[in-house]
Amino acid sequence: MFFLLTSQFVINTGVKVKLPASKTNEQTTPSRLVVSITPEGKVYLGSKLTELSTLSGALDDVKTKSGENNLIIRADKKVEIDLVIRVIDAAKSIGIDRFTIETEKESF
């Protein structure tokens, strides 16, 4: 399993989240596999509201069509880690093994 924290590539899904800050950042490759999690715990695949119970199937559809295997997670900084882990578990269940946690560059 591979994790990467990133803030260099701006992903516009239309879902508003306040990303956590990070002092370090890496450039990431654009992906169609983008899950956003709002402070209220709503989960979006791209810009589409998705139930956690159907996330695996929805991710599998996008993965099959795009051939991509890197999931970018845009979780609001107020989201509990348990929900992020459940999203990762849903992705792992269909063979996704690369995860990028999107962050914002920490301001000084």
Stockholm file with secondary structure:
# STOCKHOLM 1.0

chainA/1-108         MFFLLTSQFVINTGVKVKLPASKTNEQTTPSRLVVSITPEGKVYLGSKLTELSTLSGALDDVKTKSGENNLIIRADKKVEIDLVIRVIDAAKSIGIDRFTIETEKESF
#=GR chainA/1-108 SS CEEEEECSSCCCCSCCCCCCEESCCCCCCCCSCEEEECTTCCEEETTEEECGGGHHHHHHHHHHHHCCCEEEEEECTTSCHHHHHHHHHHHHTTTCCEEEEECEECCC
#=GC SS_cons         CEEEEECSSCCCCSCCCCCCEESCCCCCCCCSCEEEECTTCCEEETTEEECGGGHHHHHHHHHHHHCCCEEEEEECTTSCHHHHHHHHHHHHTTTCCEEEEECEECCC
//
